[in-house]
Amino acid sequence: MKKKVLYKIDKLDNSVTLKDVLEKIEELQQKNPDLDVFFDGDEYAVCSRPKRKTANQ
C-alpha cells in the first residue's frame, strides 16, 4: 500500500511542537476514518494509507 503525505513538517521550524503534531494526526484521523494516519520520521511528515481489512470485517 502506498502512503500519502498529508502534512509536511519543516525540520527547521522550532515552533512546531510534538503536541501540534499529535493534534494534527488526531484531526486528520477524525476527518478520514478510513485511513491509517501516522507520523513518518523519514519523511518528517504526517502520512496516511488505506486501512487494511481484517478477516473479521
N, C-alpha and C positions, 0 to 999 in steps of 0.2 A: 504494500500500500504506500502510496506516495504522500509525503507530508506537504503541507502548505503553510507558508509563513503568514501569520495574521497580524503580528505586531513586532516590528523590528526595534531593538533597543540599542541606542548609541552607547558604546562602551566607554566613551569619554565623558558622557553626561553624568556627573556625580549627583545630580539632583534626583535621579530615579532610584527609589528605594526598593527593597525586597517586598515591602508591603504594597507598593504601587504595582509591582509585577503580579503578585498574588491576587490583588483586586481585579486586575485586567484579565487574568485567567478565569476567575470566578464569573466576571461579567460575560466573557465570551462563551463559557460553558452554559450559562443560563440562556443566552441567545441562540446557541447551537447544540441542543441536547443530543443530536445525532452524531456529534463529533467528539473525538478524544482530544482534548485541549491540554497542552503541556509546554513546559519551558525546555527549549533545546539550547544547551550550553555551547555547543559548537557553532550554532547559527547566532547565538545571543539574541534569541527571539522567542516569542510565544508562537507555537505552531499547532497545527491540527492535522488529523487524519480521520477518515470514517471509522466509527466504532465497529469492531468485529462482532459478528453474531455468534452467540454461544449455542451449544447444542440444545439448550432449553428454550431458546427464543424461536 
